[in-house]
C-alpha cells in the first residue's frame, strides 16, 4: 500500500489557511470519496461555529470535534483534514497528533493540515514545525500587512494577552510584514520598560 501524502498550509493569521483547507475538503469530497474522509477540529477552538471548520470570511464545512489523539481513526480513510493544528497540543489536546498523522499516512491516507506558523512572539508552533519537517508539500501563505499592505508573514497581538493560545480574530490579532512586526515588538518592549 502506498503511503499517504501530507500537505501543510501555513502562515500568519488572515492568510486564508482555513479558506484554502475548506476548498480542498470540498474539492476532494465532491469529486472523490466523501464516505472515506474525515475533517477534524480541536475542541479548544470555539470561535464561530463549534462543530464546523469556518474561515474568517464564512466558508464552512462540518467537522468532528476532538480532544484526544485516540479519537482519530487511522484506517479506512482516503482523506483526513485538520484545521488549526497548532491547537492540537497540551494544554488544549491530549496525545501526539504528529504520531497519529504518521499512522494515517502509513495506512495510505492523504492528510491536509492548516495551521499558524508562529505565535505573536515569533516562536514557531511545535506541532506546525514538526508537520512542516515531514510534509510532502508545504504552502506558505501570506496575508496583507495591516500597516503597509505588503506580504504579511507574522502575526501581531493587538491586546496585551499573555496566553499563547488565546482565541481571537481581528479584534485580537493583526497580520504584519516582518519589518512592521519587528517595529511593533520594539515599540511594545519600550512601552513595557517605561
C-alpha positions in Angstrom: 0.0 0.0 0.0 1.4 3.4 -0.9 2.0 5.9 1.8 -0.3 9.0 2.1 0.9 12.4 1.4 1.0 15.3 3.9 0.1 18.8 2.7 0.6 21.6 5.1 -1.0 25.0 4.7 0.8 27.5 6.9 1.3 31.2 7.5 0.1 34.0 9.8 -3.4 34.9 10.8 -5.6 36.1 7.9 -3.6 34.3 5.3 -6.6 32.2 4.2 -5.3 28.9 5.5 -8.7 27.7 6.6 -10.3 29.0 3.5 -7.8 27.1 1.4 -8.4 24.0 3.5 -12.2 24.2 3.1 -11.7 24.4 -0.6 -9.6 21.3 -0.6 -12.2 19.5 1.6 -15.0 20.5 -0.8 -13.0 19.5 -3.9 -11.7 16.2 -2.5 -15.1 15.1 -1.1 -17.2 16.4 -4.0 -15.2 14.7 -6.7 -13.7 12.0 -4.6 -14.8 9.5 -1.9 -16.7 11.6 0.7 -17.5 8.4 2.7 -13.8 7.8 3.3 -12.9 11.3 4.5 -12.7 12.9 7.9 -12.5 16.6 9.0 -11.1 17.3 12.5 -11.1 20.3 14.6 -9.7 20.8 18.1 -12.3 21.1 20.8 -10.4 24.2 22.1 -11.3 26.2 19.0 -14.7 27.5 19.9 -14.7 30.5 17.5 -17.6 30.8 15.0 -19.5 27.5 14.9 -18.0 24.9 17.3 -18.8 21.8 15.1 -17.6 23.3 11.8 -14.4 24.4 10.3 -15.1 28.1 9.5 -12.9 30.5 7.7 -12.8 34.2 8.6 -14.9 35.0 5.6 -17.6 32.5 6.5 -16.8 29.4 4.3 -17.5 26.3 6.4 -17.8 22.5 6.5 -18.9 20.1 9.2 -16.1 18.8 11.4 -15.5 16.2 14.1 -14.5 17.9 17.4 -11.7 16.0 19.2 -9.8 16.4 22.4 -7.7 13.3 22.4 -5.4 11.8 19.7 -7.1 8.4 20.1 -10.3 9.8 18.8 -8.7 9.8 15.3 -9.5 6.7 13.3 -6.2 5.8 11.5 -7.5 3.2 9.0 -10.1 3.1 6.2 -9.7 6.8 5.2 -8.7 8.2 1.9 -8.6 11.8 3.1 -8.1 13.4 6.5 -8.2 17.2 7.1 -7.1 19.0 10.3 -7.7 22.7 10.9 -5.7 24.9 13.3 -3.1 22.2 14.0 -1.2 24.4 16.5 -4.1 23.8 18.9 -3.5 20.0 18.9 -1.1 20.1 21.8 -1.2 20.4 25.6 -2.9 22.0 27.4 -5.7 22.0 24.8 -5.2 18.5 23.4 -4.1 15.1 24.8 -1.8 12.8 22.8 0.6 13.1 20.0 -1.1 14.4 16.9 2.0 14.2 14.8 2.3 10.4 15.6 -1.4 10.0 14.7 -0.9 11.7 11.4 2.0 9.4 10.7 -0.2 6.4 11.4 -2.8 7.8 8.9 -0.2 8.2 6.3 1.2 4.7 6.9 -2.3 3.4 6.1 -2.4 5.3 2.8 -4.5 8.3 4.0 -3.7 11.7 2.3 -3.6 14.3 5.0 -4.2 18.1 4.7 -3.3 20.3 7.7 -3.8 24.1 8.2 -2.0 25.9 11.0 -0.3 29.0 12.2 3.5 29.2 11.6 4.4 31.2 14.6 2.8 32.8 17.7 2.6 36.5 18.3 6.1 36.4 19.8 7.6 34.9 16.7 8.1 31.5 18.2 7.3 28.5 15.9 4.4 26.4 17.0 5.8 23.0 17.7 3.1 20.9 16.0 3.2 23.0 12.9 7.0 22.9 12.8 7.0 19.1 13.2 4.5 18.6 10.4 6.5 21.0 8.2 9.5 18.8 8.6 7.5 15.7 7.4 5.3 17.4 4.8 5.4 16.2 1.2 4.0 19.6 0.2 4.1 23.0 2.0 2.1 26.0 1.0 3.4 29.1 2.8 0.5 31.6 2.6 0.8 35.3 3.4 -1.8 37.9 4.5 -1.8 41.6 3.8 0.2 43.6 6.3 -2.2 45.8 8.4 0.3 48.7 8.2 1.7 48.7 4.6 -0.4 46.1 2.8 2.7 44.2 1.8 3.0 40.4 2.2 2.5 39.6 5.9 4.4 36.6 7.3 3.9 37.4 11.0 1.0 37.8 13.5 1.0 40.6 16.0 -1.2 40.7 19.0 -3.2 43.9 19.5 -4.5 43.2 23.0 -2.0 42.6 25.8 -2.9 38.9 26.5 -0.3 36.6 27.7 -1.8 33.2 26.9 0.0 31.8 23.9 -3.2 30.1 22.7 -5.7 33.0 23.2 -8.5 32.6 20.7 -9.3 35.7 18.7 -9.8 37.3 15.3 -9.3 40.9 14.0 -10.0 42.3 17.5 -7.1 40.5 18.9 -4.6 39.8 16.1 -3.1 41.7 13.2 -1.1 40.4 10.2 2.2 42.2 9.6 5.2 42.0 7.3 8.5 41.3 9.0 9.6 44.9 9.1 6.4 46.2 10.8 6.2 43.2 13.1 9.7 43.9 14.4 8.9 47.6 14.8 5.7 46.8 16.7 7.6 44.4 19.0 10.2 47.1 19.7 7.6 49.7 20.4 5.7 47.4 22.8 9.0 46.4 24.6 9.9 50.1 25.1 6.4 50.8 26.4 6.7 47.8 28.9 10.1 49.0 30.0 8.9 52.5 30.8 
